[in-house]
Amino acid sequence: MTESPGRGALFPESLEMLRGLRASRWFTDAEVTATDLRRILEVARWTGSARNRQPWRVHTVRDADTRAELGRCGDYALHLAQAPVVILLALDRGGADAEFDGGRFAQTLIAAAGAFGLGCCPATFFPTANAERATAIAGFEEPWSVRTGIALGWPAPAPPGRSAIPRGRLPLNTLWSGE
């Protein structure tokens, strides 16, 4: 258990890791090995899903030109071009709960990567034409659709300058009305 600075609460080390996860949009040139990838995906595949449907499939992209093309699939996908690996998450759109289950899978994958020291940052592909392009790049067809890409690599410091993305988190009492 560790003391949380300025918060006065105690959290087990495993929860501190989860609390400390941050999106990584900048990566070193260090290789993400097949073993690294397999370990992360092995953890993620155990994510629960409604009726154990497991409505997800993944496709990985290492090719620089293909990553650059994915980075052009929407304003919030630019960082995919910088990552050594992009994981494309395909969901079976035949089930109403696939979105929720896919979000659970993505969060588990990101947490597993963080536990191994890797950095991640998800991207959503929209509008629909960009999702269709990402789906085609991954080689999926109906009912599968790729609307999420996850940049994966060994984190590097962000370049100097101010980020357009707000930092920090809302206080708990803003998110929760209490008991």
DRENDO-1510 file (C-alpha; in Angstrom, 1 decimal, always signed):
<recs>
REC; n; res; u; v; w
REC; 1; MET; +0.0; +0.0; +0.0 .
REC; 2; THR; +1.2; +3.5; -0.8 .
REC; 3; GLU; +0.2; +6.8; +0.4 .
REC; 4; SER; -1.4; +9.0; -2.3 .
REC; 5; PRO; +0.3; +12.4; -2.1 .
REC; 6; GLY; -2.2; +15.1; -1.3 .
REC; 7; ARG; -5.1; +12.7; -1.3 .
REC; 8; GLY; -4.8; +11.2; +2.1 .
REC; 9; ALA; -6.0; +7.7; +0.9 .
REC; 10; LEU; -4.1; +4.5; +0.7 .
REC; 11; PHE; -4.1; +2.5; -2.5 .
REC; 12; PRO; -2.5; -0.9; -3.3 .
REC; 13; GLU; +0.4; -0.6; -5.8 .
REC; 14; SER; -1.7; -2.2; -8.5 .
REC; 15; LEU; -4.3; +0.6; -8.2 .
REC; 16; GLU; -1.6; +3.2; -8.3 .
REC; 17; MET; -0.5; +1.8; -11.6 .
REC; 18; LEU; -4.1; +2.1; -12.9 .
REC; 19; ARG; -4.4; +5.6; -11.5 .
REC; 20; GLY; -1.1; +6.6; -13.2 .
REC; 21; LEU; -2.0; +5.4; -16.7 .
REC; 22; ARG; -1.7; +8.3; -19.2 .
REC; 23; ALA; -2.0; +8.4; -22.9 .
REC; 24; SER; +1.4; +8.2; -24.7 .
REC; 25; ARG; +1.5; +9.9; -28.1 .
REC; 26; TRP; +5.3; +9.9; -28.5 .
REC; 27; PHE; +7.4; +6.8; -28.7 .
REC; 28; THR; +11.0; +5.7; -28.8 .
REC; 29; ASP; +12.5; +3.7; -31.7 .
REC; 30; ALA; +12.8; +0.6; -29.5 .
REC; 31; GLU; +11.1; -2.4; -31.0 .
REC; 32; VAL; +7.8; -3.8; -29.6 .
REC; 33; THR; +8.6; -7.5; -30.0 .
REC; 34; ALA; +6.1; -10.2; -30.9 .
REC; 35; THR; +6.5; -11.5; -27.3 .
REC; 36; ASP; +5.6; -8.1; -25.9 .
REC; 37; LEU; +2.5; -8.0; -28.1 .
REC; 38; ARG; +1.5; -11.6; -27.3 .
REC; 39; ARG; +1.7; -10.9; -23.6 .
REC; 40; ILE; -0.5; -7.8; -23.8 .
REC; 41; LEU; -3.1; -9.6; -26.1 .
REC; 42; GLU; -3.1; -12.6; -23.8 .
REC; 43; VAL; -4.2; -10.5; -20.9 .
REC; 44; ALA; -6.7; -8.6; -23.0 .
REC; 45; ARG; -8.4; -11.7; -24.4 .
REC; 46; TRP; -9.6; -12.5; -20.9 .
REC; 47; THR; -11.8; -9.4; -20.8 .
REC; 48; GLY; -15.4; -10.2; -20.0 .
REC; 49; SER; -18.1; -9.6; -22.5 .
REC; 50; ALA; -21.9; -10.0; -22.6 .
REC; 51; ARG; -22.8; -13.7; -22.9 .
REC; 52; ASN; -19.1; -14.3; -23.4 .
REC; 53; ARG; -19.5; -13.3; -27.1 .
REC; 54; GLN; -16.0; -11.7; -27.3 .
REC; 55; PRO; -17.2; -9.5; -30.1 .
REC; 56; TRP; -13.6; -8.3; -31.0 .
REC; 57; ARG; -10.8; -9.2; -33.3 .
REC; 58; VAL; -7.5; -7.4; -33.6 .
REC; 59; HIS; -5.1; -6.6; -36.4 .
REC; 60; THR; -1.7; -5.2; -35.9 .
REC; 61; VAL; +0.1; -2.8; -38.2 .
REC; 62; ARG; +3.9; -2.2; -38.1 .
REC; 63; ASP; +4.4; -0.9; -41.7 .
REC; 64; ALA; +5.2; +2.9; -41.6 .
REC; 65; ASP; +3.2; +3.7; -44.7 .
REC; 66; THR; +0.1; +1.9; -43.4 .
REC; 67; ARG; +0.5; +3.6; -40.0 .
REC; 68; ALA; +0.7; +7.0; -41.8 .
REC; 69; GLU; -2.5; +6.2; -43.8 .
REC; 70; LEU; -4.3; +5.3; -40.5 .
REC; 71; GLY; -3.1; +8.6; -39.1 .
REC; 72; ARG; -5.0; +10.3; -41.9 .
REC; 73; CYS; -8.2; +8.6; -40.9 .
REC; 74; GLY; -9.5; +11.4; -38.7 .
REC; 75; ASP; -8.3; +14.5; -36.8 .
REC; 76; TYR; -7.7; +12.4; -33.6 .
REC; 77; ALA; -5.8; +9.7; -35.3 .
REC; 78; LEU; -2.6; +11.6; -36.2 .
REC; 79; HIS; -0.5; +10.0; -33.5 .
REC; 80; LEU; -1.0; +6.5; -35.0 .
REC; 81; ALA; +1.7; +7.4; -37.5 .
REC; 82; GLN; +4.3; +7.9; -34.7 .
REC; 83; ALA; +3.7; +4.5; -33.0 .
REC; 84; PRO; +5.9; +1.5; -33.8 .
REC; 85; VAL; +2.7; -0.7; -33.6 .
REC; 86; VAL; -1.0; +0.2; -34.2 .
REC; 87; ILE; -3.6; -2.3; -32.9 .
REC; 88; LEU; -6.8; -2.1; -34.8 .
REC; 89; LEU; -9.8; -3.2; -32.9 .
REC; 90; ALA; -12.6; -4.7; -35.0 .
REC; 91; LEU; -16.1; -5.2; -33.4 .
REC; 92; ASP; -18.9; -7.4; -34.5 .
REC; 93; ARG; -21.6; -4.8; -35.0 .
REC; 94; GLY; -24.3; -7.5; -34.9 .
REC; 95; GLY; -24.7; -7.1; -31.2 .
REC; 96; ALA; -26.0; -4.1; -29.3 .
REC; 97; ASP; -23.5; -4.5; -26.6 .
REC; 98; ALA; -20.4; -4.7; -28.8 .
REC; 99; GLU; -19.4; -1.1; -28.2 .
REC; 100; PHE; -19.4; -1.5; -24.5 .
REC; 101; ASP; -17.5; -4.8; -24.6 .
REC; 102; GLY; -15.0; -3.3; -27.1 .
REC; 103; GLY; -14.4; -0.5; -24.7 .
REC; 104; ARG; -13.7; -3.0; -21.9 .
REC; 105; PHE; -11.3; -4.9; -24.1 .
REC; 106; ALA; -9.4; -1.7; -25.2 .
REC; 107; GLN; -9.1; -0.5; -21.6 .
REC; 108; THR; -7.8; -4.0; -20.5 .
REC; 109; LEU; -5.3; -3.9; -23.4 .
REC; 110; ILE; -4.1; -0.4; -22.4 .
REC; 111; ALA; -3.8; -1.4; -18.7 .
REC; 112; ALA; -1.8; -4.5; -19.6 .
REC; 113; ALA; +0.5; -2.5; -21.9 .
REC; 114; GLY; +1.1; -0.1; -19.0 .
REC; 115; ALA; +1.8; -2.9; -16.6 .
REC; 116; PHE; +4.6; -4.0; -19.0 .
REC; 117; GLY; +6.0; -0.5; -19.3 .
REC; 118; LEU; +4.6; +0.2; -22.8 .
REC; 119; GLY; +2.6; +3.3; -23.6 .
REC; 120; CYS; -0.7; +3.5; -25.6 .
REC; 121; CYS; -3.1; +6.1; -26.9 .
REC; 122; PRO; -6.4; +5.2; -28.5 .
REC; 123; ALA; -7.8; +6.9; -31.6 .
REC; 124; THR; -11.3; +6.8; -32.9 .
REC; 125; PHE; -12.0; +6.7; -36.7 .
REC; 126; PHE; -14.8; +8.9; -37.8 .
REC; 127; PRO; -16.7; +9.9; -39.8 .
REC; 128; THR; -18.0; +6.6; -41.2 .
REC; 129; ALA; -15.8; +6.9; -44.3 .
REC; 130; ASN; -12.6; +6.8; -42.1 .
REC; 131; ALA; -13.9; +3.8; -40.1 .
REC; 132; GLU; -14.6; +2.0; -43.4 .
REC; 133; ARG; -11.1; +2.8; -44.6 .
REC; 134; ALA; -9.5; +1.5; -41.4 .
REC; 135; THR; -11.7; -1.6; -41.6 .
REC; 136; ALA; -10.5; -2.2; -45.2 .
REC; 137; ILE; -6.8; -1.7; -44.2 .
REC; 138; ALA; -7.3; -4.4; -41.5 .
REC; 139; GLY; -8.9; -6.7; -44.0 .
REC; 140; PHE; -12.2; -7.1; -42.2 .
REC; 141; GLU; -15.7; -7.3; -43.8 .
REC; 142; GLU; -19.2; -7.1; -42.4 .
REC; 143; PRO; -20.2; -7.6; -39.7 .
REC; 144; TRP; -16.8; -6.4; -38.4 .
REC; 145; SER; -16.0; -2.7; -38.2 .
REC; 146; VAL; -12.8; -0.9; -37.0 .
REC; 147; ARG; -13.6; +2.3; -35.3 .
REC; 148; THR; -10.7; +2.2; -32.8 .
REC; 149; GLY; -6.9; +2.2; -33.3 .
REC; 150; ILE; -4.5; +2.0; -30.4 .
REC; 151; ALA; -1.0; +3.4; -30.7 .
REC; 152; LEU; +1.5; +1.1; -28.9 .
REC; 153; GLY; +5.2; +1.6; -28.1 .
REC; 154; TRP; +7.8; +2.4; -25.6 .
REC; 155; PRO; +7.0; +5.9; -24.3 .
REC; 156; ALA; +9.2; +8.9; -25.1 .
REC; 157; PRO; +9.0; +12.4; -23.5 .
REC; 158; ALA; +6.6; +14.7; -25.3 .
REC; 159; PRO; +8.2; +17.4; -27.3 .
REC; 160; PRO; +8.6; +20.7; -25.5 .
REC; 161; GLY; +5.8; +23.2; -25.6 .
REC; 162; ARG; +2.3; +23.4; -24.4 .
REC; 163; SER; -0.2; +20.7; -25.1 .
REC; 164; ALA; -3.7; +21.5; -26.4 .
REC; 165; ILE; -5.0; +18.6; -24.2 .
REC; 166; PRO; -6.0; +19.6; -20.7 .
REC; 167; ARG; -4.1; +17.9; -17.9 .
REC; 168; GLY; -5.4; +16.5; -14.6 .
REC; 169; ARG; -8.7; +15.1; -13.6 .
REC; 170; LEU; -11.9; +16.4; -12.2 .
REC; 171; PRO; -12.3; +16.0; -8.4 .
REC; 172; LEU; -14.3; +13.0; -7.3 .
REC; 173; ASN; -17.1; +15.2; -5.8 .
REC; 174; THR; -17.7; +16.7; -9.3 .
REC; 175; LEU; -18.2; +13.2; -10.8 .
REC; 176; TRP; -20.1; +11.6; -7.9 .
REC; 177; SER; -22.8; +13.0; -5.8 .
REC; 178; GLY; -21.9; +10.7; -2.9 .
REC; 179; GLU; -24.0; +8.4; -0.8 .
</recs>
